[in-house]
């Protein structure tokens, strides 16, 4: 199983089961938990699949509000947008704002460029919207990518994600519908993130032995 929650959601499963989560597997040349932000700016990152359902427009709106308070705020959007209507709206939303940069949109972006954006950012957005209760208890790939690289997160208040991030002190929980830019900016500047837990638990190296052992048992 790729998700822990499947053990609860699928009661008909055999007792012989193994959870192998889709954690972050860095390439040989990548350094994990490596931070290289530009000290002259406060860089925000939105990475992965771009779309309204994944909170891209909330991320843009939040960035604009934060930028009004602190002009060091910038946003890098890195990923692919599959829905044409979302891509059209995205380009319209950012066209007049030089502090918002898009890498991708109409084309796939190499994973190395996504990881580079994560490692150069100060904060990353995780704002995927609820979908009538479906899959809300799944851990998103970007949560593993962000925490493995010790990127502080601006996080939607999803209890599963909040609990996951709390083990590292990795996130600021925000409500896009009632966003408070002053409070958020102050929290961003004053919080010491990743001061507990071991974010290396978000790496694939912890899951690989489970998969290899399972294959051996099957053979």
C-alpha positions as CSV (number, residue, x, y, z in Angstrom):
1,X,0.0,0.0,0.0
2,X,1.2,3.5,-0.9
3,X,-0.7,5.2,2.0
4,X,-1.0,4.5,5.7
5,X,-4.6,5.5,5.6
6,X,-5.5,2.5,3.3
7,X,-5.2,0.2,6.4
8,X,-8.3,2.0,7.8
9,X,-10.1,2.7,4.6
10,X,-9.9,-0.8,3.2
11,X,-11.0,-3.2,5.9
12,X,-11.1,-6.1,3.5
13,X,-7.4,-6.2,3.1
14,X,-5.4,-9.2,4.2
15,X,-3.5,-9.0,7.5
16,X,-0.4,-9.6,5.4
17,X,0.2,-6.1,4.2
18,X,3.0,-3.6,3.9
19,X,2.9,0.2,3.6
20,X,5.5,1.6,1.2
21,X,5.1,5.3,1.1
22,X,6.0,7.5,-1.9
23,X,8.7,9.4,-0.1
24,X,11.4,11.7,-1.6
25,X,14.2,9.9,-3.4
26,X,17.0,12.3,-4.2
27,X,19.3,11.7,-7.1
28,X,22.9,10.9,-6.3
29,X,24.0,14.4,-6.9
30,X,21.3,16.0,-4.8
31,X,22.0,17.1,-1.2
32,X,19.0,16.8,1.1
33,X,18.1,19.2,3.8
34,X,20.2,21.7,1.9
35,X,19.1,25.3,2.1
36,X,20.3,28.0,-0.2
37,X,17.8,30.9,-0.2
38,X,18.7,34.4,-1.3
39,X,19.1,36.5,1.9
40,X,17.8,39.6,0.1
41,X,14.4,38.1,-0.5
42,X,11.7,36.0,1.2
43,X,11.1,33.4,-1.5
44,X,7.9,31.4,-1.6
45,X,7.6,28.2,-3.7
46,X,4.7,26.4,-5.3
47,X,5.9,23.2,-6.9
48,X,4.3,20.2,-8.6
49,X,1.0,20.0,-10.4
50,X,-0.4,23.4,-11.0
51,X,-4.2,23.8,-10.8
52,X,-7.1,25.5,-9.0
53,X,-7.8,22.3,-7.0
54,X,-4.2,22.3,-5.7
55,X,-4.5,25.9,-4.4
56,X,-2.5,27.8,-7.0
57,X,-4.7,30.8,-7.0
58,X,-4.9,31.0,-3.2
59,X,-1.0,30.9,-3.2
60,X,-0.9,33.8,-5.7
61,X,-3.4,35.8,-3.6
62,X,-1.5,35.2,-0.4
63,X,1.8,36.2,-2.1
64,X,0.3,39.4,-3.3
65,X,-1.0,40.3,0.2
66,X,2.3,39.5,1.8
67,X,4.2,41.5,-0.8
68,X,2.1,44.5,0.1
69,X,3.6,44.3,3.6
70,X,7.1,43.3,2.6
71,X,8.5,43.8,-0.9
72,X,11.1,41.1,-0.3
73,X,8.3,38.6,-0.8
74,X,8.6,36.7,-4.2
75,X,6.8,33.6,-5.5
76,X,8.3,30.9,-7.8
77,X,5.7,28.6,-9.4
78,X,7.4,25.4,-10.8
79,X,5.4,22.6,-12.4
80,X,2.9,21.6,-15.1
81,X,-0.6,22.8,-15.5
82,X,-2.8,20.2,-17.3
83,X,-6.0,22.2,-17.5
84,X,-6.0,24.9,-20.2
85,X,-8.5,27.1,-18.4
86,X,-6.3,27.1,-15.3
87,X,-3.2,27.9,-17.3
88,X,-5.0,30.9,-19.0
89,X,-6.2,32.2,-15.7
90,X,-2.7,31.7,-14.1
91,X,-1.0,33.7,-16.8
92,X,-3.6,36.4,-16.4
93,X,-3.2,36.5,-12.6
94,X,0.6,37.0,-12.7
95,X,1.2,39.0,-15.8
96,X,1.5,42.4,-14.0
97,X,3.5,41.2,-11.1
98,X,7.2,41.0,-11.5
99,X,7.7,39.3,-8.1
100,X,5.8,36.1,-9.4
101,X,7.8,33.8,-11.7
102,X,6.5,30.8,-13.6
103,X,8.7,27.9,-14.7
104,X,6.6,25.5,-16.7
105,X,2.9,25.8,-16.9
106,X,2.5,24.6,-20.5
107,X,5.3,22.0,-20.3
108,X,6.8,19.5,-17.9
109,X,9.6,20.6,-15.7
110,X,12.6,18.4,-14.8
111,X,12.4,17.2,-11.2
112,X,15.9,18.6,-10.6
113,X,14.5,22.1,-11.2
114,X,11.6,21.5,-8.8
115,X,14.1,20.4,-6.1
116,X,16.3,23.5,-6.9
117,X,13.3,25.7,-6.3
118,X,12.5,24.0,-3.0
119,X,16.1,24.4,-1.8
120,X,16.3,28.1,-2.8
121,X,12.9,28.9,-1.2
122,X,12.2,30.2,2.3
123,X,8.7,28.7,2.4
124,X,6.6,26.3,0.3
125,X,2.8,26.3,-0.2
126,X,0.7,23.1,0.4
127,X,-2.9,24.3,-0.2
128,X,-4.5,21.4,-2.0
129,X,-8.3,21.8,-1.5
130,X,-10.6,19.3,0.2
131,X,-12.5,17.1,-2.3
132,X,-15.7,16.0,-0.5
133,X,-13.6,13.9,1.9
134,X,-11.8,12.0,-0.8
135,X,-8.1,11.4,-0.2
136,X,-7.8,14.2,2.4
137,X,-5.9,11.8,4.7
138,X,-3.3,11.0,2.2
139,X,0.2,12.5,2.6
140,X,1.1,14.5,-0.5
141,X,4.4,13.9,-2.2
142,X,5.4,17.5,-1.8
143,X,5.1,17.1,2.0
144,X,7.8,14.5,1.8
145,X,9.9,16.7,-0.6
146,X,9.5,19.8,1.6
147,X,10.2,18.2,4.9
148,X,13.2,16.1,3.6
149,X,14.7,19.4,2.5
150,X,13.7,21.2,5.7
151,X,11.6,23.8,3.8
152,X,9.1,25.6,6.1
153,X,5.5,25.2,4.9
154,X,2.5,27.5,4.6
155,X,-0.1,24.7,5.1
156,X,-3.8,24.3,4.7
157,X,-5.5,23.2,7.9
158,X,-5.8,19.5,7.1
159,X,-5.6,17.5,10.3
160,X,-3.5,14.7,8.6
161,X,-1.0,17.2,7.2
162,X,-0.9,19.3,10.3
163,X,-0.1,16.2,12.4
164,X,2.6,15.1,9.9
165,X,4.3,18.6,10.0
166,X,4.0,19.0,13.7
167,X,6.5,16.1,14.3
168,X,9.1,18.4,12.8
169,X,7.6,21.8,13.6
170,X,7.6,22.3,9.8
171,X,4.6,24.5,9.1
172,X,2.5,27.5,9.7
173,X,-1.2,26.6,9.3
174,X,-3.2,29.2,7.3
175,X,-6.8,29.7,6.2
176,X,-6.8,31.2,2.7
177,X,-10.4,32.3,3.2
178,X,-9.5,34.3,6.3
179,X,-5.9,35.0,5.7
180,X,-4.1,37.4,8.1
181,X,-1.0,38.6,6.3
182,X,0.4,40.7,9.3
183,X,0.2,37.7,11.7
184,X,1.5,35.3,9.1
185,X,4.5,37.4,8.2
186,X,5.4,37.9,11.9
187,X,5.1,34.2,12.5
188,X,7.3,33.5,9.4
189,X,10.0,35.8,10.8
190,X,10.0,34.6,14.4
191,X,9.5,30.8,14.2
192,X,12.4,28.4,14.5
193,X,11.3,25.6,12.2
194,X,12.6,22.0,12.2
195,X,13.7,22.2,15.8
196,X,12.4,18.7,16.6
197,X,12.0,15.3,15.1
198,X,14.1,13.8,12.3
199,X,13.0,15.0,8.8
200,X,15.2,12.3,7.3
201,X,12.2,10.0,7.9
202,X,10.7,11.7,4.7
203,X,13.4,10.1,2.5
204,X,12.8,7.0,0.3
205,X,15.8,5.3,1.9
206,X,13.5,4.4,4.8
207,X,11.0,2.7,2.5
208,X,13.3,1.0,0.1
209,X,14.2,-1.9,2.5
210,X,10.5,-2.6,3.0
211,X,10.0,-3.0,-0.7
212,X,13.1,-5.1,-1.2
213,X,12.1,-7.4,1.7
214,X,8.6,-7.8,0.3
215,X,10.0,-8.8,-3.1
216,X,12.3,-11.3,-1.5
217,X,9.4,-12.8,0.5
218,X,7.3,-13.1,-2.7
219,X,10.1,-14.9,-4.5
